[in-house]
Amino acid sequence: MGLFGEAYSCLEEGIKSNPNSEGLVDEFRKAKKMLDRIVHIEELLKKQDYRSAKDLLSVFPETSSNNRLLLAAANADAGLGLTQTALDNCLTVLRSDPDNSDALLVEGIVTYLIGDFSEAIGILDESLDIDPNNDTTKELLRKCQKGAKVIQEGRAALSKERYKRAIEQFTIAIDDCMPVLKKAPLYSILHAERDEAFFSFETIL
């Protein structure tokens, strides 16, 4: 949780030592309220209720240095297809904690949504080096590897004017990569490439 976690622990210990201190009690109450809100946000993210999580996150300052909060914000934005703000928050966390496997996972998700499969694969590999038992990372890595292969085959078919084959490959890629929100660049990339193949195929009929 970053410095917030340390501060919360200090307040908790301070309350035990000075239970009658009104100042400590007040600060602890505020910190507890903040922690409870973060836990609730994380529960919403697990349920993929990204909109509700983002709404709750709006009460926190955008310049927060709380890594746990920044990761929650990145997750919510990634789920809503807001790739740039999600990436910005991930990079902020990684600047202070380069070995944060959760931040690398979210960065991998965002890079995948941007459509840079090879970069996403590298980031996810790095995350697995730190946390090799993370099933979510493993699953996304497999999806990225498969998506990269299918798209490469589709582009190769398109360049060789094998338009029907290209359409088939891009359709497979779209189906495999769903659900992808329309705001995510990957959505536009996949559909644009398939549309190009469709148009080229129709012109030769």
N, C-alpha and C positions, 0 to 999 in steps of 0.2 A: 504494500500500500504506500510505499515511499515514506516521506517525512511525516505524513499524516498518521501512519500506523505507529511510528515511534512516539509522536506527540500524544496519541490516544493512550498508549501504554503508560506513558509518564503521568498523565492525568489520572488514570486508573489507580496507579500506585500512590499518587499524591492524595487521593480521596481516602485510601486506606489509612494513610499516616495522619491525615488532617481532615477527618470527616465533618468537622464543624466549620470548615473554611467556605464561606459563601461564594467567594471568587472561584475557587476550584470546582465547587459543586456546579456553579453556573456554566463554566467552561466545559466541564465534563458532560453536562446535559446537552450542550450545543454539539459537541463532538459525537455523542451517542446518536443524536438525531440525524446527523450527517451520515454516520456509518449505517444506520438502519435504512436510510434512503438509498445508499449505494447498493446494499444487499438486495433491496427490492428491485432496483434497476437491473442488477445481474440476473435475478430470477425472471424478469420480463424478457431479457435477452435470450435466456435458455429456452423460453417458449416462443422465440422468434417474433415477439411483439415489439418490433423495432420502433414504431411510431410512439407508443406509450413511453418506452424507455427514453427516447429523445426528448419528449415533452417534459419528463421529470428531470432530465439533465439540464434543461434550460434554466433552472434556478441556481446552478453553480456558475461561477465566473469562468469565462472562456479562457482566461489566462491561468487556470489552475495548474499547479505543479504536482498534483496527486496522480501518480502513475496509474493507480487502479481506476480512478475516475476517467483519465484520459483514454485508457483502453476500453472502458465501457462506452465512451463517446465514439471511439473509432469503430467499435462493433455495431453500434446503432446506425452510424452513417453508412457503413459498408452494407448493412442489411437494407438500407433505403436507396442504395445505388449512388450515394454521395461520395464518390471515390476520392476527390481531392482533399476534403476535410478529414476523411478517415485516414488517408495516408499521412497528412500533416501531424495528426495526433500520434500515430504509430512512430513516426520519426522522432518526435519530441521525447517519447518514452525511451527509445533506443539510444538517444544521445546521452541520457543519464544512466541507462542500464542496457548496454549492448548485448548482454546474454539473456535478455528477457524472452523466453521461448514463446510466451503468449503474444507479445508484441510482434514477433517475427511471424507467427501464425496469421495474425490479422493483416500484417503487411502482405503476406503471401495471398490471402483472400482478395485484398484490394488490387494487387498487381494482376491477379487472375481476372478480376472484373474489368480491369483496364484493357485486357486482351493480350498482355505480354506473358505468354505461357512459359517461355524459356526462363525469364527472370523470376517468375513465380516459383518455378521448379527449384531454382537455386536457393531462393529464400526459404522455401519449405524444407529443403534438405538441411539447411543450416539450423532451422528450428528443431528438426528431428535429431540432429547431432547433440543438441542440448537436452531434449526431452524425447528419447527414442520410443517411449511407450504411449505417446499421444495418438489415439486412434483417429481423432478428427483430422490431425495433420496428415496422417498416413492416407486417409480416404481422399482428402483434397489433392494430395500429391499424385495419387493414381488418376484422379480425374483430369488433372493438368497434363499429365504425361499422355493420356489417351487423347485428350482434346488437341494437343499439339500435333500428334501423329495424324489424326484425321484431317485437321485443317491443312497441314502440309500436303497431304495426298490430294485434297480438294484443289489447292492452288496449283499443284503440279498438273493435275488433269485440266484445269482451266488454261494454263499456259500452252498445253498441247492440243487445245481446242476439243478436248473430250468433255463437252459441256454436260451431257447427261450424267457422266461419272462425277463431275464436279458438283452438280446439284445434289446428287445422292450423298456425297461426303459432307457437304455443308449442312444438309438436313440432319445427318447423324450428329454433327457437332452441335447444332442448335438444340436437338433433343437431349443430348448428353449434358449440355451445359445449363439446362433449365433447372430450377427457375432462375432467370436473370432479369432483374428489373429493367424497364425500358430506359431508366436514367443512366444505367451503367454503360460505358463505352462498348463493352463486349457485345451487348445486344445489337447495337448499330453495326458493328464490324461484321458479325456473322450474317446478319440479314442483308447487308449491302453486298457482301461477296456472293451470297446465293442469288440475289437479284441480278447481279452481273452475269452469272452463269445462265440464269433463266432467259435473260434478254438475248444473250449470244446464241442460246439454243433455238430460240424462236426465230431468229433472223435466218437460220439455215434451213428451216422447215419449208 
